[in-house]
Amino acid sequence: MSDTPQMVYLNGQFVALADAKISVLDRGFIYGDGVYEVVPVYGRRPFRMPQHIARLQYSLDGIRLGNPHAPHQWEALIADLIGRQPFADQAVYLQVTRGVAKRDHAFPAGVTPTVFMMSNPLVVPSRDQVERGVAVVTAQDNRWLRCDLKTTSLLGNVLMRQLAVDRDAVETVMFRDGHLTEASASNVLIVRDGRVIAPPKDNLILPGITYDATLEVAKAVGVTLDVRAIPHAEVMSADEMWLSSSTKEVLAITTVDGRPFGGGRPGPVFRRVWEAFQRAKSGAPVAA
């Protein structure tokens, strides 16, 4: 393993991770007052960079925080960060907070946002997980009502993710008012009668970049799509259920609340879409 220190970006400078420091009065630390993005990188090529930058802008607008960089500046900084890492497949994490100020709930005036970026090796699902599927648990979605903003205020998601860990599962699939929302760190889609059904991108779910990619890939290989509210009973009786996220890509769920789901193995529509997704992320034509 290399002894070269991991380089990160903080407020205009690339520094060793151990040397990156922020004030304890940063509003990201005090209030979780910030937003973030995670950009998957395959072979040093960011996947869907424009979409990630657009979602970052959407989240910043949602919390009324000015964007410190134009899209081309973000792209240049991220490319520079990627180039400083020794690994080809990466997960770039970037975070913008409202900055350092005296503790007061109201927005401070004239404060410079804190910008932090780091990149780690991209860990995607193992071959065993792809072949066998994964386990999830279910719970009522009790988070706030702006889940469409990718904010650093993630305690609700953390508690849901820990619920899954406590039960030896990879995710918690959530329902609000009897309908599917998402998982703690993933979007959720189902399959019925060969049709992929996804919850609408409203304020109750994160508008996933991989959610969009999965639907586009599915459509490209001839799968019919349906985006609408999905009742709990329909989810639990589906033929297939999937997770999608920047690090999970698209992944089949085969155990729910300790019981086999969908026959206990990834279904045929999943296999078709997963293979097409692998082609899409490598830049190859999606249709085989």
N, C-alpha and C positions, 0 to 999 in steps of 0.2 A: 504494500500500500504506500502511496506517495506521501512524503513528509511535507509537501507544499501546502501551506495553509489555505483553507477555503476562502475565496474572495467573495465579498458581498458589496452591495452598493448602499450607501447611506448619505443622503443629503449632499449629493454632488461629488462624492468621492468613492472610489473603490478601495476597500480596506480589508484586512484579514478579519474573519468572523470574530475572533477573540478580542479584536480591538474596536468593534462596533458598539457604541454606547449611546443611549438616549437619556434624557432627563426623566426623573421620576414624576415630574409634573406634565409629561406629555399626555395629551388628552386621550390618546390611544390606550395608555396604561390606566389612567384614572377613570375614564368613562367607556372605553371601547368605542371611542368616537373616531371611526375611520372605516375604510373599505379596503378590500383586497381582491386579488385575482390569482389564479393558478393557470399557467400556460404549459401544456405538455409540449415537449420537444422531441422529435424523432430524427435521429441522424443529424443533429444540430439544426434542424429545420422546425421552427415553431409551427404548431398545428392551429390553423384558424386564428392567426394573430389579429386581423382586423376585427373579428367578432369579439375577441377578448377585450380589445381596447375600447370598442363601442360599449360593451357591458360595464367596463370600468367607468366610463363617462356617465352612463345611466345611474350607477350607484352613487357617484359623486354628486350628480344633480339631485338625487333622492335625499341626500343628507345636507344639501346646500353647501357644498365645499368645492371651491374652485379647483380645476385641474391644473396642477403645476407644470404639465408638459403637453405639447401638441402630439397628435398621434405619431408623426414621423420621429419625434424626439424619443417617445417611449420605445418605438421599434429599434432605434439606434442603441439606446441604453440596454435593452434586452439582448440585442445581438452581441454587444460588447460583453455583457455578463456571461452569455452562453459560451463565447470564445475563451473566456478565462477559466472554464471548467475542464477537467481532464476526461470527462465522460460524454458520450455522444447523445444518449437519451436522457432527457432532463425534465424536471418539474420546476419551472420558474415561478417563484412566489413573489408578488409585489404588493406593497401595502402603503396606503396614504392615510395619515391621520391629520387632525386639525392643527396639530402642533403643540408647542409648549406655552402654557399660560397659567396664571393664578387659578386655583380651583374655584370655578363658578360654573353653574350649569349653562348659563347663557353663552352664546358664541363670543369669543374674544375678538377684539378688533386688531387689525394690523399684524396678525401672527402668521408666520411662514409655515406651511404644512411640512410634516415630516414624511420623507420618502425613503422607503427601505425595500431592497430586493435581494433575494438569495436564490440559488439554484442547487438542487440536490438530484441525485440519480433518480430517474423515473422508474418507479416500481409498479408494474402492471400485473393483472391477475396471472397466477401461475397456470401452467398447462393443466394441472390437476383441477384447479378451480373452473377453468373453461370447460373441461371434459365432464366434470361431475356436478357443477353448479355449487351454489353456496347457500348458507342458512341465514334467515332473517327472523326477527321477532316483530310483532305489531304493537302499536300503542296509539293513544289519543294524542293528537297534535295540539300542544298547549303553548306554543311559541307565540311571539308577537305577530301582528297582522301585516308586516312589511317584509315577508320572506323573499320578495323579489329583489331586495337590495342585498348585495354581497358585502355585508358589514362585518367588522371584527367583533361585534357583540354576539358571540356565538355560544353563550352558556346554555341556552335551550337545546341547541344541537349537540353540545358536549354531553349533556345529561342523557339525551336520547342515544347517542353513540355508546356511552358507557353502559346503558341498559342492555344493548346488544352484546357487548363484551362480557357482561356479567352472566349472560345466558349462552355463551360460547357461539355467538352468531357474528356475522360481519356487518349487519346493518339493522336499524329499526325502521320499519315501514309505517308511516303515520297516516291517520285519518282524522279529518275535522268535519264535524256535523254529518257524519255518515258517509263521507266521500274521501277518496284517495287524494293526498297532497303529494308528499315526496318522502324520501328517507333522510336520515340525519346528515348525510354528506353526499347524497346521490339523488338523481331523479328516478322515478319508477314508471315503467310501462308494462302493459299486459298484452296478451295475444288471445283472441277468441275467434275460432273458425277461420284461422289463417290471416286475420286482420289485426294489425298493431293498433292499440288504443292507448292514447296518452292524455293525461290531465291537461287542461288549458293553462297557458302561461299567464296567470293572473297574479295578484299580490300574495297568494298563499304558497307559491313555489318559486324557487330560483329559476330564472330563465336559462337553463343549462345550455352551454355551447355544445356539449356532447349529446344532449337531448336532441338539439336541432340536427346535428350530424347523423345521429342514429336514424331519425325519421327520413332524412334526405337519402341516406344509403338504402334504407328499406324501400323507399319509393323507387329508387333507381334499379333495384333488382325485382321490381314488379309486385311488391307487397302493398296491399291496400291499407290506407291510414285513416284513423278516425280520432280527432282531437276533441274531447268533451269531458264533462264531469263523469266520474266513474264511481258508482255506489260500492260500498263495502262488500255487499253480497256478490256483486259481479267480479270484483277483484279476487275474492276467495274461491270463486268457482271457475276462474280463467284456465285456459289450457297452458299458458306460460306466463311467467312474470320475470321482468328484467330490471336490473339496475343500470344506470348510465352515469358516468362522471369522467372528468379529465384523467383520473388515474385508474378507474375501473373499466374505462372504455365502455363496452356493453357486456353484461355478465348475467347469466341465468340464475334465477332463484329456484332451488329445488327442495328446500325445507322451510316451512313457515310455522313458527311457534312450536317447534319440536316435531312436527308431522311432515311426512313427504308431501310435496306439492308438484302437480303436473306430472305425475308418474314417477317422481323422484329422480328425473334426469332432464338435462337440457333438451328442449323440443326442436323440431325441424326448422321452424321459422327463425329461432335464435341462431342455429348453426349457419343458416343461409346469410343472415344479416351480419353475424360475427365475421365470417369469412370476407364478406364485402367490405366491412369496416377495416379489416387488416389491409386490404388493397387500397382503400381510400387514404389511410394514414401514411402509406408509403408513396403516395402520389400516382399509383397505378390506376388504370380505368376500373371503375367500381364494378361494372357488369362483366362477369367472367366470360 
